[in-house]
């Protein structure tokens, strides 16, 4: 199992507990979103046709589960964090363009 698969499996096993802790939710959910949705998109822009990893499907499931269970305030804060991270990627001149 790839490293990301182990990490996602670990998060899955304690996800209900994570959702009860705002700090953990804010810390983990943006990364889960980026792993589930941004990584496959970036790979496709390179012209590589890779199948989505099971861990990415699991991460999408975690994101969807959180969307159903999260409060509106937490959703707004988390989405703003995702936007901030995406903005940072775009502004960081040390990140090589694809």
Protein Blocks (a to p, Z undefined) as FASTA:
>chain_A
ZZklmmmmmmmmmmmmmmmpmklmmmmmmmmmmmmmmmmmmmmmnopacdddfklmmmmm
mmmmmmmmpcfklmmmmmmmmmmmmmmmmmmmkbccZZ
